Amino acid sequence: MRFEMFLRQSAERFPDKTALTASGRRLTYSQLDAISDELAQGLIERGVGRGDRVVLFLDNSAEAVVSIFAVLKAGAVFSPVNPTTKADKLAYILNNCRARALITQQKIAGVAADAVLASPSVALTIVADGEVAPDRDGFAHWNDVLTAPSFSLLKGASGIDIDLAMLIYTSGSTGFPKGVMMTHQNVVAASTSITTYLENTADDIILNVLPVAFDYGLYQVLMAVQVGATLVLEKSFAFPQVILNRAAEEKVTGLPLVPTMAAILIAQRNLAPGALPHLRYITNTAAALPPAHIERLQALFPHVALYSMYGLTECKRCTWLPPHELKNRISSVGIAIPGTEAYVVDDDGNRVGPGIIGELVIRGAHVMKGYWENPEATARALRPGPHAWERVLHTGDLFRTDEEGFLYFVGRKDDIIKSRGEKVAPKEVENVIYALPGVAEVAVIGVPDAILGSAIKAVIAREPDAALTEVDVVRHCARFLEDYMLPKFVEFRPSLPKTESGKISRRLVAESQTGKSHDATF
């Protein structure tokens, strides 16, 4: 089944129900279906054909959601790009996938125009808001593209479920982003599995502040449409009280978070337990939540199911922890999502037993088809599996299991710090530091050291008014960690650099060292 059919089905089942609310605008399912038909027709009439790539350079908006389904209805492939992306990177993506069209918005139309100048494949650029499109060849305004649909033409454009649905660009070790290829079959498998364990229904109202260009945010759109739920789409979590008020007004039942958002949420001083009485569940992925944050979220939302999860762009979601397991396995990210398999292997690809650290491998219909026109990177990630007819995903992440098979994230292979001849997982040190009152954010990195090889350094953002010192941090760590894992250096900053998806970036932390580190050993 192609994914856009879920919108057709939800529009038939719930024509007058609110599908989406964004920036004060509400669209019913019948309206969302109809407008995406009109845009799909306009794309086809302007040369977008089956399998063509259309880049969506948009913030969280109704137009972004409409565009996703319009591109799919036109038989094309959508590729969402974060609206903060600079012109040179946008041009790289446009050229890499040889995009036929670009959909953007007025405030970043200049960036889009600069990128399009360097991208000869782009024949059409649509500006989704403002009064008119820039006076440039190939540019058109959204309202001028919307066209009364010919359903026979749309039906002929659609294709089948093994066609590509989307290209999601993810950062690469070479510095150039890689396009993750996901078919309709992949997307349906991932979305169906996730909505199954979250027990999503048409009664859910999901609040999403995560960028739609980020696959965690994107799937909030896709999953809501699949089950006929309502999506409340906001642009950011910059003003948390406004978002919390919005959640209360809309009677939100589902709230997806990333760790940085969780840290902001639990720091809200006027947030009392039970503040969101309709909230049914909270999810977290992108990075594992520190156990201290989980405990504080549970105290704030005692009747809410909290789902700790782990995933990566190459398969969307890998694992989930049933909420009733949190009490006994607070640092676990759970088990394989329904219909998939997750296991840990050694360097030779052999499965290892409980407690042994190795690389996580994923099997399932949600695993990507590979990286767009990058066979070398694809061969590294997708390798022969247990059967001759399959390829499985090697995640590059280090995990271990317990005796019952529950999975525990240790760290990225390339994040591991070698200090005093021992391997140190930054995440393990970070979890301990997060349990120290006054810590808002922390990243642990390795810095060159003539004696140790690499010394452990903790870079910390304190909570407002916190009076933590370097010695406080090391004394706390010494209570819970082995000697070789103790930070030798501690640096305090106002905040830590993040990736586009809101995850603290150890790489950016390391690149932006201030030179104000203090030797915190005692």
C-alpha positions as CSV (number, residue, x, y, z in Angstrom):
1,M,0.0,0.0,0.0
2,R,1.2,3.5,-0.9
3,F,1.2,5.9,2.1
4,E,-0.9,8.6,0.6
5,M,-3.8,6.1,0.6
6,F,-4.0,6.5,4.4
7,L,-5.0,10.2,3.8
8,R,-7.7,9.1,1.3
9,Q,-9.0,6.6,3.9
10,S,-9.0,9.0,6.8
11,A,-10.8,11.6,4.6
12,E,-13.5,9.1,3.8
13,R,-13.8,8.0,7.5
14,F,-13.5,11.4,9.2
15,P,-14.2,14.1,6.5
16,D,-15.2,16.8,9.0
17,K,-12.7,16.0,11.7
18,T,-9.7,18.3,12.3
19,A,-6.7,16.6,10.8
20,L,-4.2,19.5,11.4
21,T,-3.9,22.7,13.3
22,A,-0.9,24.9,12.5
23,S,-0.3,28.6,13.0
24,G,-3.9,29.2,13.8
25,R,-5.1,27.4,10.7
26,R,-7.3,24.3,10.9
27,L,-7.8,21.8,8.2
28,T,-10.2,18.9,8.2
29,Y,-9.3,15.6,6.7
30,S,-11.5,16.4,3.6
31,Q,-9.7,19.7,3.2
32,L,-6.2,18.3,3.6
33,D,-7.1,15.6,1.0
34,A,-8.6,18.1,-1.4
35,I,-5.8,20.7,-1.2
36,S,-3.1,18.1,-1.6
37,D,-4.9,16.8,-4.7
38,E,-4.8,20.3,-6.1
39,L,-1.1,20.7,-5.5
40,A,-0.4,17.2,-6.9
41,Q,-2.2,18.2,-10.1
42,G,-0.3,21.4,-10.3
43,L,3.0,19.5,-9.9
44,I,2.2,17.0,-12.6
45,E,1.1,19.7,-15.0
46,R,4.4,21.5,-14.4
47,G,6.5,18.5,-15.3
48,V,6.9,16.6,-12.0
49,G,6.7,12.9,-12.9
50,R,6.7,9.5,-11.3
51,G,9.9,9.0,-9.3
52,D,11.1,12.7,-9.5
53,R,12.5,14.2,-6.4
54,V,10.9,17.2,-4.8
55,V,12.7,19.0,-1.9
56,L,10.6,20.5,0.8
57,F,12.4,23.5,2.3
58,L,9.8,24.5,4.8
59,D,9.2,25.1,8.5
60,N,6.4,23.4,10.4
61,S,3.3,24.6,8.6
62,A,0.1,23.4,7.0
63,E,1.8,23.8,3.6
64,A,4.6,21.4,4.6
65,V,2.0,18.7,5.5
66,V,0.0,19.4,2.3
67,S,3.2,19.2,0.3
68,I,4.2,15.8,1.6
69,F,1.0,14.2,0.5
70,A,0.8,16.1,-2.8
71,V,4.3,14.9,-3.8
72,L,3.3,11.3,-3.0
73,K,0.0,11.7,-4.9
74,A,2.0,12.9,-7.9
75,G,4.0,9.7,-7.8
76,A,7.2,11.6,-6.8
77,V,9.6,11.4,-3.9
78,F,9.7,14.0,-1.2
79,S,12.9,15.1,0.6
80,P,12.4,17.4,3.6
81,V,15.2,19.8,4.5
82,N,15.5,21.8,7.6
83,P,14.6,25.5,6.9
84,T,17.8,26.7,8.7
85,T,20.0,25.0,6.1
86,K,22.4,27.3,4.3
87,A,22.4,27.7,0.5
88,D,25.6,25.7,-0.2
89,K,24.3,22.6,1.7
90,L,20.8,23.0,0.1
91,A,22.5,23.1,-3.3
92,Y,24.4,20.0,-2.5
93,I,21.2,18.1,-1.7
94,L,19.4,19.4,-4.8
95,N,22.2,18.3,-7.0
96,N,22.8,15.1,-5.2
97,C,19.3,13.9,-5.8
98,R,18.8,15.8,-9.0
99,A,15.6,17.4,-7.7
100,R,13.0,18.3,-10.2
101,A,11.2,20.8,-7.9
102,L,11.6,22.7,-4.7
103,I,8.9,24.0,-2.4
104,T,9.9,26.8,0.0
105,Q,8.5,29.8,1.8
106,Q,8.9,33.6,1.5
107,K,11.3,34.2,4.4
108,I,13.9,31.8,3.0
109,A,13.2,32.2,-0.7
110,G,16.5,34.1,-1.1
111,V,18.4,31.1,0.3
112,A,16.4,28.8,-2.0
113,A,17.0,31.0,-5.0
114,D,20.8,31.0,-4.4
115,A,20.8,27.2,-4.2
116,V,18.6,26.8,-7.3
117,L,21.1,28.9,-9.3
118,A,23.6,26.2,-8.7
119,S,21.2,23.3,-9.3
120,P,20.4,22.9,-13.0
121,S,17.9,20.0,-12.4
122,V,15.4,22.2,-10.6
123,A,12.8,23.3,-13.1
124,L,10.2,24.5,-10.6
125,T,10.4,26.4,-7.3
126,I,7.1,27.0,-5.5
127,V,6.8,29.7,-2.8
128,A,4.2,28.6,-0.3
129,D,3.3,31.9,1.4
130,G,3.6,35.7,0.9
131,E,1.8,37.6,-1.8
132,V,3.8,36.7,-4.9
133,A,6.8,34.6,-5.8
134,P,10.2,36.2,-6.6
135,D,10.4,37.5,-10.2
136,R,12.7,34.7,-11.3
137,D,12.5,32.0,-14.0
138,G,11.0,28.8,-12.7
139,F,9.5,30.4,-9.6
140,A,5.7,30.2,-9.0
141,H,3.4,31.1,-6.1
142,W,1.5,28.3,-4.3
143,N,-1.9,29.7,-5.2
144,D,-1.0,29.8,-8.9
145,V,0.1,26.1,-8.8
146,L,-3.1,24.7,-7.2
147,T,-5.2,23.2,-9.9
148,A,-8.5,21.4,-10.0
149,P,-7.5,17.7,-9.9
150,S,-8.0,15.2,-12.6
151,F,-8.4,12.0,-10.7
152,S,-7.6,9.8,-13.6
153,L,-4.3,11.6,-14.0
154,L,-3.5,11.3,-10.3
155,K,-4.3,7.6,-10.3
156,G,-2.0,7.1,-13.3
157,A,0.8,8.9,-11.5
158,S,0.8,7.0,-8.3
159,G,2.9,3.9,-8.7
160,I,3.2,0.9,-6.3
161,D,4.4,0.3,-2.8
162,I,8.0,-0.6,-3.6
163,D,8.6,2.8,-5.2
164,L,10.6,5.4,-3.2
165,A,8.5,7.6,-1.0
166,M,11.1,9.8,0.6
167,L,14.8,10.7,0.7
168,I,15.9,11.8,4.2
169,Y,19.3,13.3,4.3
170,T,21.4,12.5,7.3
171,S,24.9,13.7,8.3
172,G,27.8,11.7,6.9
173,S,31.2,11.0,8.4
174,T,32.7,12.6,5.2
175,G,30.9,15.9,6.0
176,F,28.5,15.4,3.1
177,P,24.9,14.3,3.9
178,K,23.7,11.0,2.7
179,G,20.2,10.4,1.3
180,V,18.4,7.6,3.1
181,M,16.1,5.8,0.6
182,M,12.8,4.8,2.1
183,T,10.0,3.1,0.0
184,H,6.3,3.3,0.7
185,Q,6.7,-0.2,2.0
186,N,9.4,0.9,4.5
187,V,7.4,3.8,5.7
188,V,4.1,1.8,6.2
189,A,6.0,-0.9,8.1
190,A,7.7,1.6,10.4
191,S,4.5,3.7,11.0
192,T,2.3,0.6,11.6
193,S,4.8,-0.9,14.1
194,I,5.0,2.4,16.1
195,T,1.3,3.1,16.1
196,T,0.7,-0.4,17.3
197,Y,2.8,-0.2,20.5
198,L,1.8,3.4,21.2
199,E,-1.8,2.2,20.8
200,N,-2.6,5.2,18.7
201,T,-6.3,5.7,17.6
202,A,-8.4,8.3,15.9
203,D,-9.1,9.8,19.3
204,D,-5.5,10.9,19.8
205,I,-4.4,14.5,19.6
206,I,-0.7,14.7,19.1
207,L,1.3,17.9,19.7
208,N,4.5,18.1,17.6
209,V,7.1,20.8,17.9
210,L,9.9,18.7,16.3
211,P,10.9,19.8,12.8
212,V,9.0,17.9,10.1
213,A,12.4,17.8,8.3
214,F,13.6,15.5,11.2
215,D,12.2,12.0,10.8
216,Y,10.9,11.9,14.4
217,G,8.8,15.0,13.6
218,L,7.9,13.8,10.1
219,Y,6.5,10.5,11.5
220,Q,4.2,12.4,13.8
221,V,2.5,13.7,10.6
222,L,2.5,10.3,9.0
223,M,1.2,8.3,12.0
224,A,-1.5,10.8,12.8
225,V,-2.9,10.6,9.2
226,Q,-2.6,6.8,9.2
227,V,-4.9,6.4,12.2
228,G,-7.0,9.5,11.6
229,A,-5.8,11.4,14.7
230,T,-5.4,15.1,15.0
231,L,-2.0,16.8,14.8
232,V,-1.2,20.0,16.5
233,L,1.8,21.4,14.7
234,E,4.0,24.0,16.4
235,K,7.3,25.6,15.1
236,S,9.5,25.1,18.1
237,F,9.8,24.6,21.9
238,A,11.5,28.0,22.3
239,F,8.7,29.2,24.6
240,P,7.8,26.1,26.6
241,Q,5.0,27.7,28.6
242,V,3.2,28.7,25.4
243,I,3.5,25.1,24.2
244,L,2.2,23.7,27.5
245,N,-0.8,26.1,27.4
246,R,-1.4,25.0,23.8
247,A,-1.3,21.3,24.9
248,A,-3.9,22.1,27.6
249,E,-6.2,24.0,25.2
250,E,-6.1,21.3,22.6
251,K,-6.5,18.5,25.2
252,V,-3.4,16.8,23.8
253,T,-3.0,13.1,24.4
254,G,0.5,12.5,22.9
255,L,3.7,14.5,23.3
256,P,6.9,13.4,21.5
257,L,10.1,14.8,23.1
258,V,13.9,14.7,22.6
259,P,16.2,14.9,25.6
260,T,16.9,18.6,25.3
261,M,13.1,19.3,25.4
262,A,12.7,17.0,28.4
263,A,15.4,18.9,30.3
264,I,13.6,22.2,29.6
265,L,10.2,20.7,30.5
266,I,11.3,19.4,33.9
267,A,12.9,22.8,34.7
268,Q,9.6,24.6,34.5
269,R,9.0,25.8,38.0
270,N,5.3,26.4,37.6
271,L,4.5,23.0,36.2
272,A,2.7,20.9,38.8
273,P,1.9,17.2,38.6
274,G,-1.3,16.5,36.7
275,A,-1.0,19.8,34.7
276,L,-2.0,18.1,31.4
277,P,-4.9,15.8,32.5
278,H,-5.7,14.5,29.0
279,L,-2.1,13.5,28.2
280,R,-1.9,9.7,27.7
281,Y,1.7,9.2,26.6
282,I,5.1,10.8,26.2
283,T,7.7,9.5,23.8
284,N,11.5,10.1,23.6
285,T,14.0,9.1,21.0
286,A,17.0,10.7,19.1
287,A,19.1,10.0,22.2
288,A,18.4,8.0,25.4
289,L,16.9,10.0,28.3
290,P,19.1,10.1,31.4
291,P,17.5,8.1,34.2
292,A,17.4,11.3,36.4
293,H,15.2,13.0,33.7
294,I,12.9,9.9,33.5
295,E,12.3,10.0,37.2
296,R,11.4,13.7,37.1
297,L,9.1,13.3,34.2
298,Q,7.3,10.4,36.0
299,A,6.9,12.7,39.0
300,L,5.4,15.4,36.9
301,F,3.2,13.1,34.9
302,P,2.4,10.2,37.2
303,H,-0.5,8.9,35.1
304,V,1.2,9.2,31.7
305,A,2.9,6.3,29.9
306,L,6.5,7.2,29.2
307,Y,8.1,5.4,26.2
308,S,11.8,5.3,26.0
309,M,12.8,4.5,22.5
310,Y,15.8,4.3,20.2
311,G,16.0,4.8,16.5
312,L,18.0,6.1,13.5
313,T,17.1,7.5,10.2
314,E,18.1,4.3,8.3
315,C,15.2,2.4,9.8
316,K,13.2,5.1,11.6
317,R,12.7,3.2,14.9
318,C,14.6,0.2,16.4
319,T,13.4,-0.4,19.9
320,W,10.8,0.6,22.5
321,L,10.6,0.0,26.3
322,P,7.1,-1.0,27.5
323,P,6.3,1.7,30.1
324,H,5.6,-0.9,32.8
325,E,9.3,-1.9,32.5
326,L,10.6,1.5,33.4
327,K,10.7,0.9,37.1
328,N,13.1,-2.1,36.8
329,R,15.0,-1.1,33.6
330,I,15.2,2.7,33.7
331,S,18.3,2.9,31.6
332,S,17.1,0.4,28.9
333,V,15.8,1.4,25.5
334,G,13.8,-1.8,25.4
335,I,13.2,-4.5,22.8
336,A,12.7,-4.6,19.1
337,I,9.6,-2.8,17.8
338,P,6.8,-5.1,16.7
339,G,7.5,-7.1,13.5
340,T,11.3,-6.6,13.6
341,E,14.4,-8.1,15.2
342,A,17.3,-6.3,17.0
343,Y,20.4,-8.2,18.2
344,V,24.0,-7.5,19.2
345,V,27.1,-8.8,17.3
346,D,30.8,-8.8,17.7
347,D,33.3,-7.5,15.2
348,D,33.0,-10.7,13.2
349,G,29.2,-10.5,13.0
350,N,28.5,-13.2,15.5
351,R,25.7,-12.7,18.0
352,V,26.9,-12.2,21.6
353,G,25.4,-13.1,24.9
354,P,24.1,-10.9,27.8
355,G,26.4,-8.2,29.2
356,I,28.8,-8.3,26.2
357,I,29.1,-5.0,24.3
358,G,28.8,-5.2,20.5
359,E,27.2,-3.5,17.6
360,L,23.4,-3.4,17.3
361,V,21.9,-5.0,14.1
362,I,18.4,-4.5,12.9
363,R,16.2,-6.8,10.7
364,G,12.8,-5.8,9.3
365,A,10.7,-4.3,6.6
366,H,11.4,-0.8,7.9
367,V,15.1,-1.0,7.0
368,M,16.2,1.5,4.3
369,K,17.0,0.4,0.7
370,G,20.4,2.1,1.0
371,Y,22.0,5.5,0.6
372,W,21.1,7.4,-2.6
373,E,23.8,6.7,-5.3
374,N,26.3,5.8,-2.6
375,P,27.1,2.1,-2.9
376,E,30.2,2.2,-0.7
377,A,28.3,3.7,2.3
378,T,25.4,1.3,1.6
379,A,27.6,-1.7,1.6
380,R,29.0,-0.7,5.0
381,A,25.6,-0.3,6.6
382,L,23.6,-3.1,4.9
383,R,25.4,-6.4,5.2
384,P,24.5,-10.1,4.7
385,G,22.0,-11.3,7.3
386,P,21.1,-14.7,8.8
387,H,19.6,-15.7,5.4
388,A,21.2,-15.6,2.0
389,W,18.3,-13.5,0.6
390,E,18.6,-10.5,3.0
391,R,20.6,-7.6,4.1
392,V,20.5,-6.3,7.7
393,L,21.3,-2.9,9.1
394,H,24.5,-2.5,11.1
395,T,23.8,0.6,13.1
396,G,27.3,1.6,14.2
397,D,26.0,1.9,17.8
398,L,27.3,-0.1,20.7
399,F,24.8,-2.0,22.8
400,R,24.5,-4.8,25.4
401,T,21.6,-6.9,26.5
402,D,20.5,-8.1,29.9
403,E,19.5,-11.7,30.7
404,E,16.0,-11.1,29.5
405,G,17.1,-9.6,26.2
406,F,16.4,-5.9,27.0
407,L,18.8,-3.6,25.2
408,Y,21.0,-0.9,26.6
409,F,22.7,1.8,24.6
410,V,26.4,2.2,25.3
411,G,27.6,4.7,22.7
412,R,28.5,5.3,19.1
413,K,31.5,3.3,18.0
414,D,33.3,6.5,17.1
415,D,32.3,8.2,20.4
416,I,34.2,5.7,22.6
417,I,37.1,7.3,24.5
418,K,40.2,5.3,25.1
419,S,41.7,6.6,28.5
420,R,44.3,4.8,30.6
421,G,44.0,1.9,28.2
422,E,40.3,1.5,29.1
423,K,37.3,2.2,26.9
424,V,34.9,4.8,28.3
425,A,31.4,5.3,27.0
426,P,30.5,9.0,27.2
427,K,26.8,8.2,27.8
428,E,27.6,6.3,31.0
429,V,29.5,9.3,32.4
430,E,26.8,11.7,31.2
431,N,24.0,9.7,32.9
432,V,25.8,10.0,36.2
433,I,26.4,13.7,35.9
434,Y,22.7,14.3,34.9
435,A,21.8,12.9,38.3
436,L,23.6,15.8,40.0
437,P,21.2,18.6,40.9
438,G,21.9,21.8,39.0
439,V,22.9,20.1,35.7
440,A,20.8,21.2,32.7
441,E,23.0,19.7,29.9
442,V,26.2,17.7,29.7
443,A,28.4,16.3,27.0
444,V,31.4,14.1,27.7
445,I,34.3,14.2,25.2
446,G,37.9,13.0,25.1
447,V,40.8,15.5,24.8
448,P,44.4,14.6,23.9
449,D,46.6,13.8,26.9
450,A,50.3,12.8,26.8
451,I,49.9,10.4,29.7
452,L,46.3,9.1,29.5
453,G,46.0,9.0,25.7
454,S,42.7,10.8,26.0
455,A,41.5,12.6,29.1
456,I,37.8,12.7,30.0
457,K,36.3,16.1,29.8
458,A,32.8,17.1,31.0
459,V,31.2,20.2,29.4
460,I,28.2,21.3,31.4
461,A,25.4,23.9,31.2
462,R,24.1,24.6,34.6
463,E,20.5,25.2,35.5
464,P,19.6,28.9,36.4
465,D,21.1,29.9,39.7
466,A,22.9,26.6,40.2
467,A,26.3,27.1,42.0
468,L,28.0,23.9,40.9
469,T,31.8,23.8,40.8
470,E,34.3,21.6,39.0
471,V,35.1,19.8,42.3
472,D,31.4,19.2,43.0
473,V,31.1,17.4,39.6
474,V,34.2,15.2,40.1
475,R,33.3,14.3,43.7
476,H,29.8,13.2,42.5
477,C,31.3,11.1,39.7
478,A,33.7,9.5,42.1
479,R,30.8,8.1,44.1
480,F,29.5,6.2,41.1
481,L,32.2,5.6,38.5
482,E,35.6,3.8,38.3
483,D,38.7,6.0,38.5
484,Y,39.5,5.8,34.8
485,M,36.0,7.2,33.9
486,L,36.3,10.3,36.1
487,P,36.5,13.7,34.3
488,K,39.9,15.2,34.5
489,F,38.5,18.5,33.1
490,V,35.2,20.3,33.7
491,E,34.0,23.2,31.6
492,F,30.9,25.2,32.2
493,R,29.0,27.0,29.4
494,P,25.6,28.8,29.1
495,S,24.4,26.1,26.7
496,L,25.6,23.3,24.5
497,P,25.5,23.2,20.7
498,K,22.8,21.1,19.1
499,T,22.2,19.3,15.9
500,E,19.3,20.4,13.7
501,S,17.1,17.7,15.4
502,G,17.8,19.2,18.8
503,K,20.3,16.6,20.0
504,I,23.4,17.7,21.9
505,S,26.3,17.2,19.5
506,R,29.6,16.0,21.1
507,R,31.4,16.8,17.8
508,L,30.3,20.4,17.9
509,V,31.1,20.6,21.6
510,A,34.6,19.3,20.9
511,E,35.1,21.8,18.0
512,S,33.9,24.7,20.1
513,Q,36.1,24.2,23.1
514,T,36.8,27.6,24.8
515,G,40.2,26.8,26.4
516,K,38.7,27.6,29.8
517,S,38.7,24.0,31.1
518,H,39.9,23.5,34.6
519,D,41.7,20.4,35.9
520,A,39.1,19.2,38.3
521,T,41.1,16.3,39.8
522,F,41.7,16.4,43.5
